[in-house]
Amino acid sequence: MRKLVLVLVAVSAGLIVASGIKAGRGADNGGFRFNPNSLVLSKSIYAGNAGTVVIGETLPPGCAGGPNGSSNVQVPTTAGGVVIVAVPCGIASDNGEYPNLNDDHNVWNNSGTDGSFGISSPIYLENLTTQGHLLGTLPIPTNMMVTSFSSKSELALNLSVDGKSLTFMGYHGGPGCVGGAESPTAPNLIDVSASNTPGVCDPTNPVFSSVVSNPEVSTAYYRAVAEVDAFGNVSVTDGNAYSGDNGRAAMKGGNDMYYMAGNNNSGNLSKKQLTTTLPGIELINSTGAETLLPFQVPPTPPNIGMIGRLLFPGDKPGKDTNFRGLTIFDNTLYVSKGSGGNGINTVYQVGSAGVLPTGSAMDLAAVPINILPGFPNTPASTNTAFPFGMFFANANTLYVCDEGDGTYVPGQIIDGVVNVADPQSLATAGLQKWVLQNGTWTLVYVLQKGLDIGIPYGLANYPASINPATGGCRNITGRVNGDGTVEIWAITSTISQNGDTGADPNKLVHVRDLLSSTTLPNPGSNGLGSFETIRSAQAGEVFRGVAFAPRD
């Protein structure tokens, strides 16, 4: 983290320590406090309007080739020369309006004409009862951190190992890659989720800027970790990993280090160029699972703390570690991969059992990453397995959310009801229960009842033509009760014809299961095995992460 500058400025969300890295709340915010034994839900609300994006303008902003054009850039090679790489640009096909009932505009249509498309938005932490009732809301100051509204893999919430803080990841402005002032941290920035980080600048990334301006101004954004305590005090630590894509999850270990999961590289370097150019080498060594020390100066190559390496034959370097879910159990780090055409979609153990990875970047690079025995272990898994959040009920029982493949099937009727899910999602999406038996993890059943996978649901003030359906689930938290039951709270994924399904209003759901059971609960068996919706996002909202509240 950059040096703390003790200059105080008042903002509506609380008292901020300028430099955007600490927000003193609690006593400064009417005594805010998360209720003990309650839930915390991370969400975002779209803040744009028609003028946020102008039809016909170049996307991303500042892309040198102009609308639907391209430009050539020189990229330095490891051999001392340069290679010429073409950088294509997109175009705004729609304006910045959120889908509504007054016209046909939909800002997310721009995802079809700009592969980097996203709009930054504010972050809110809702304190909820375990039944989903609102207790209070903590807005994260938008000059400290924002998220990308439609990025479905962002804003996972994780309770620290000591139970005293929550962590999540977002975007915090830093100096642009070609110099200039600090990039703005604010809502309604364009394509922030695909921007370069200040310390890993890929010249083939089309996201030159996240603001429309004349003259054009280079911007870059740290993938930062926010930590929030029981009284709502917020600190932000900047990091340079995940350039060109997003940080998904962070969790503070018992050793007080942050462990992170994410993906990088939205540039145009080929497989070969990633290993033969200087920016390529930086990219493939700053993704996947990472470490970051709270308040440290943002590490730069070659000192970014990437943990382990994976490269399966024929794959694009750096993409086999496209991790999304993350958890720590018994001082062991676990991550999940559930998207992308490279690698193996499955659950991985990172490092040795009982030992959280630490050390220099060189030490961390040597840490092994292994598939849990019994979980998918072939490339075919990229079409059949989509794991996301994980919860260990004990050392032998692991619940994994599978979000489904998101495939939309039109004109399909199942049991007399419209259903837009494909057979893969209907078979395996939902909450999977895995049990360790004789050293091998076995999938014993999938909890789906009550999720209504594939059945579209309506929302107020939202076009029926893009009504979403639940596709599975993403981030989760849970607890084991004294009566032998397990309770899980999960964020749903969606299927729809929206321009970007990550922008669909989704749900927070709850289910109970019997810890010892290895057979699917019968319908109506003491309330076990059936999901209930305890909170629903409205039009313009998205839910992202859920965790238990921190204690003081």
N, C-alpha and C positions, 0 to 999 in steps of 0.2 A: 504494500500500500504506500501511496505517496506520503511525504512528510505532512504531518498534521499542522494546519495553520489555524491558530486559535482566534478566529474572527467570527463573531456571532451575528446571525441575521435572523429576523423573525419571519416565519412563513405560516400559512394557515394551518399546516399539518403539525406544527410543533416548533421546537427550538432546534436549529440545525448548527452543527459545527461546520463552517465553510470549508471547502475542498470536497464536500459531498461524501464524507466518509463516516460521520457519526451523527445520529439524531438523538438528542436527549429528550426522553419522553417521561412517562410516569408522572412525577410531581408537576412537570411542566405541561401536562396534558390532562389536567383534572383527575390525576391519580389513576390513570388507566392501568388495568391489570387483567391478565387472562385468568379466568376462573379455574380453580384446581379441578382436575379430573374431567375437564371439558375437551371439546375438539376445536381444532383450528383448520379452517378451510381457506386455501389461497384461490383468488379469483381475479379476473380483470373485466373492465367495462370499456367498451369501445368509445373513444372520445372524438372521433373524426366527424367530418361533415362533407358535403359535396365538394368543397374547395380543397380538401386534403389531397386529392388527386385530380388532375385535369386531363380529360380525354385527349389523346394524341401526343402528350408529352413523353419525353424519353424516360424509360425506366430501365435500370435504376437511375436516379438523378446523377447527372454528370458523366454518364457512360459515353465515352468519346465517339462512338460510332453513330450516335443519333438514333432516332426511332427505327427499330428493326434493322439497323445497320451494324457494322462491326469495325473494329480498328485493330491494328497490329502493335504488339508491344515486344520489346526486347527483354529477355529474361536471362540473367547471368547463370552460367553453368558451373558445375564443380571443376570442369577442366580449364576454366579461365576464359571461355568464350561466351557467346550469347546464342540463344535460340529464339526464333520469331514465333509468337503465338497469337492467334486471332482471338479477339474478345468480342463476342456478340452482345448486342443490346436488345432490349424489348421496347414495348410501347404501352401506354395506358389505354386499355380498351374500355374502361368505364371510369366513372368519377369516384369520389370518396364516400358516397352514401352507404350506410348500412342497409341491408335488405329491409324493405318496408312495404306498407300497403298503398302508398300514394303514387308510386311509379315503379318502373322496372329496373332501376339502377341497383347494382350490387357491387360494392367495392371489391369483393373477393373474386369477381370475374377476372380481375387483373392477374390472378395467379396463372391464368392460361396464356398470358402474353408477356409475363415477366417471371422467369424461373426463380428469382430471388424474392418474390413479393411478400411483403408484410408491413404492418403499421404498428408502431409502438403504442403502448397503452399503459394506464396506471395499474398498480398492484394494490390489492386490498386483502387483509387477513381478517376473516370473520371468525369470531369466537362463538361457538355453538354448543348447545347441550348435546349429549349423545343421541338425542332424538331429533336433532336438526333445528332446534329453536334458536333464534338469534339472541346472543347475550351482549354483543358489542362488535364494533368494527375498528380495525387499526389501518388507516391508509398509510402506505409507504410514500414518503415525499418524492414527487416525481423529478426533483432535481438531484436525487440520490440514485434512483434506480427505476427502470421501466422494464416491461416485458414486451414481447411481440404477440399481439392479440391472437392471431390465428395459429401460432406455433403450439400444437397440442402437446408436445413433449416437454414444455417448459414448466417452471414453477412447482416442481415436486417439493413437498415439505417433509423434512426429516427432523425428528426430535434427537438431540444430542445423546450420546451414550450416558452422560451423567444426568440427563433429564432436565437440564437447566436452560436450554435454549433451542430455538428452531433455526434451521438454515434453509435457504433457497437461493436460486441463481437468477441473474438478470443482466441488464446492460447499463454501463456507466461510461459516460463520454471521456475520451482521452485525446491526446494530440493526433491529428490526422497523419496519414502515411506520407504525405508530401509537405508536412509542416503546417504551420498556422496555429490558430488559437485552439483551446480545448473544445472538443465537439460538444454540442448541447445534449443534455440529458432531459428528455421531455416526451410527452405524448405526441402522436401524429408525425413522427419521423418515419421515413420510408426505407424499407429494406434493411433496418438495423440488424435483424437476425442473420443476415448474410454478409454483414460488413466485416472488414478486417479488424483484428485487434491491433492496438498501437505498436505492439512488439513483434508481430508476425504479419508482415505486409506482403500480400500476394499480388503482384502487378497484373495477373490475369483474372482477378476477381472483378466482375463488372460493376460492383458497388463502389464507386468512387466517392459518393457522398450520400447522405441520408436527408439532405435538405435541398430544396430547389432555390437557387440563388444566382445572382449575376453580379460579380463574377462567381464561378463555381468554387466551392470550398471543400477541400478534402476532409472527410470525417473518419474516425475509427472508434471502436467501442470495446472496452474491457468486458470480458465475461466475468462478472463479479459475483462474490458470495456475500449475501446478507445474513446477518445473525441477529436474532431478536430474543430478548430475555422475557421473563414473566411479567415485567412492568412495561413492555413495549419499547424498551430502549433498542435502537437499531444501529448496527455498525456494518460497514461495507468494506470488503477487501478486494482490490482489483487483481485480475489475472489476465494473462495473455494467451492462455490455451483456447482452443475452439474457434480460431480465426476462420471466418467464412461460414460459420454455422452457429450452433447454440450449445450452451451449457444447460444440462437438463436437471441435474440433481446434485446436492451437496449434503454431507453429513459430517458432524464433528465427532471425531473419535475420542476414546478415553485418554488418548495422548495429546488432546487439544489441537490436533491437526484437522484441516478440512480434507475430506475425500470427495471427489467429484466424478461425475459421468457426463459425457457429451460427445459431440461429433464436430468435425471441421471440414473446411475445403469446399467452397462453392465456386472455385476458379476453373480454369480451362487447361490446366496442365494434364498431359496424357499420363498413362501408367509409367511409361519410360521416363518422361520428363520429371515426374515426382521424385525419381531417384537420381537424376542427373543434373538437377538445377538447385541452386542455393535456396530459393523459396520453397521448392518441393521438399527438400530435406527438412526444413523447419516445420513444414506442415505435418509430415508423417511422424514427427516426434513431439507433437503437442496436441494430442487428441485422446479419445478413449477414457480410461481411468486416470485421474490426476490427483496430486496432492498440492495443497497450498497452506501456508502458515498464516494464521490471522495477523493482519497488520503489516505483513512483510511488503517490501517493494516488489511490484509485479515482476516475476522472473521473466527473462528473455532467453532466446536460444543461445547456447545449448543447455541452459539451466532450468528449463521448464520441467516440472516434476511428473512426466508421464510414466505410468506404472505398467511395465511389461510391454510386450509387442506380440501382435498376431498378424500373420500374412499367409493365407491359404493359397495354393497354386492357382494362378490365373487371375487373382483378384487385384483390385486397385489398391496400392499401398495406402494404409491409414484408414481404410473403410471397413476392415474386418472388426475394428474396435468401435463401431458405431453404437455405443452403449446408451441405454435410456434409464432403466431402473437401477437403483443402488440401495444396499442396506449393509449394516454391520451387525453381526450376531456372534456372540462368544469371541469377541475380538478378532473376527475374521471378516474380510471384505468380500461382498458378492455383488455382481453386476448382471444385468440382462441385456441382450440384444434382440430386438424384435422388428427391425425395419431395414430396408435397403436390399439391393440385389447381391451384395458381396457377403462372404463369410457364412457363418452358421448362426441362425436365430435360436438362442438357448439361454441357459443360466450358467454363469461362470463363477468359479472361486478364484480370487485374485490373491496370490501369495499362499503361504503356508497356513494351515489351520491354527488359530489362536495367536497369530502374529500379524498385526497391521503393518503394511509396508512403510518403511521410512528410509531416509538416507539421501544421498546426492542423486542428481539426475542419472548418473551412470549406474549407481546402485539400483535405483528403481527400474531402469530399463531391463535389468536381468531378472526381475521378479516373474515367476511363472503365472500364466493364466490358463486355467484348466476347466473344461466342461464338467459339471457335476455328473457323476456316473448315473446313467439311466435317462438323462435328459437328451433331447435331439442332438445328434452329432454328425449330420451330413448336410451338404449344401442344399438338399431338397427342402430343408427346414425353412428357407426363405419364402416358401410358398405355403407352409403348413403350420408354422409356429410363430406367435407374435407376443412373446412375454414382455411384461412391463413391470409393474410394482410387485414387491415380494414381502412376505411376512412369515418369519419363523415363529411358530407356536411353541416349539421346543426343538431340540437337536434332531428329532426324527420326523418332524411334520412341517412342511413348507407350503404355504399358500401363494400362488402366483396368478396375477391377473393377466389374462390374454385378451388383447383388444380386438381380435379378429382382423381379417384382411381388408375390411372396408369396402369390398366390392358391392356395388349397387346392382340389384337384379330387378328390372322393371316388369310389371305385368304378372307378378307371381302371387298366387293365392295358396295359402297353407291353412288348413283347418278352417276354411271359410273366411279368412282374414288376409288382407294385403300384407305381404312380407317381402322386404327388399334385400334380405341377407342371402348370401350364397351358401351352399352346403358346408363349406369349410368353417365359416363362422358359426353356423348352426350346430356344428359338431363339437367344436373345441373352444370357442370364445366364452368368456366368463371367468369365474373364479375356479382355478384348478387346484386340487388338493394332491400333493405329492407326499409319499411316505417312504422313509428310508428302511429298506428291508434287505438284510444280509449284505449291506454295503452298497446297494443300488437303489436309486430313487425310482419309485414307481408311481405313475399317475393312477390314482384309485377312482376318482370321479371329478366331474366338472359341475359346479353349482351355477345353474342358469335360471331356475324358476323365479319368476317375478321380474327378471330383467326385460322380458318381452323383446328379445333380440330380433331385429328386423322389422318390428311393427312400428310404423311412423306415429309420432305424437304431435299434436298441434300446440301452438303457443299464441298468446295474445300479441297483436301488432306484428305478425310475422307471416310472410307469404306461404300459403299452403303448398305451393309447388316445390318448395325446398324443405318441407318439414323433415326433421331428422328422425332416425330410429336409433335405438341403442345398438351398438355393434359388439360390445364386450366391456372390459374395464381396464383402467390404466393404473394410476397411483392408488395405494391402499395403506391403511394402518389397521391394527388389531389389538386384541387383548385376550388373555386366557382367564376365565372365571373360575371361582372356587368350586362350582358345580360340575366342572368337566366340560363346559361348553367354551367355544371360541366365538368371539364377535369380530366381524370384519366390516370396516367402512371403506367404500371404494368410489372412485370417480369414473363415470362411464365414458366410453368412447362412442362415436356416432358413425352412421352411414347416411348419406344424403346425396342430393344432386347440387348442393351448394358448390360454389367455385372453389372453396377450400373447406373441407369438413372439419378442420381444426377450429374454425370459427363458429361451429354449430353450438347452440345452447344445449348443455348436457346436464347431468344429474349427480347428486351424492346419494349413494344407496347403502343399505345396511343388511347384513345377513348373520344368522347364528348357525353354528355347526357343532356337532359333537366331536371333541378332539380325538377320541379313541376310535371313531367309526372309520371303516374302510369300505363301506357301501353307501350309496347315495340315499339320503334320508327320504322316507316316504312322504308324499304330499300331506301336509297338515299334521306331521308328527311333532307335536309340542312346539310348533313354530320354528322348527329347524329347517334349514335348507332353502328357505324362500326369501328372496330379496324384497325389501320395501324401500320405496323412494322417500327420503326424509328431507330433501331440499332439491329444488329445481331451478336451474338458471333461467332467467327471463331473456327476451330478445335483447341483444346487445351485451349479454354477459357470457362468460365462459368460466367453468370450474377447472382447477388444475391439480391441486394437491390437498392432502388431508393428513393430519397428525394429531396426537394428543398435545395439549397445551404444556408449555414448560412450567416448572415449579421454581420457587425462589430459594 
